[in-house]
Amino acid sequence: MRTIVKLGIIEYTVPFIQTCRSLMNYCIDYPWNSALHKLVEEILTDILWSNSKFPESFWTAFIEETQLVDFLADIKVDDEHEVSKRVLRSGVIPSFIVIANVLD
């Protein structure tokens, strides 16, 4: 948490980073919850847009401290249905594609 702490917002740093990371994890835990995926997509893209209200130093630190790039790289694209054994595309993929494109 060192980078964001240097920006002078220490009292909000840990809860904010933990909350964002928890939201990202909830998307993986609940791949069928499109409303959650869309909400997390909106929160993260608002932070990461280059013309957002946050300075570049903030979103650079945010990416580093949430380990967003590693998180995106580790998402499983396909998953096997428990009952039918069919291979299905994870429901979270569209939202995280949007987020990844913002990072580009």
Disulfide bonds with the S-S distance in Angstrom:
none
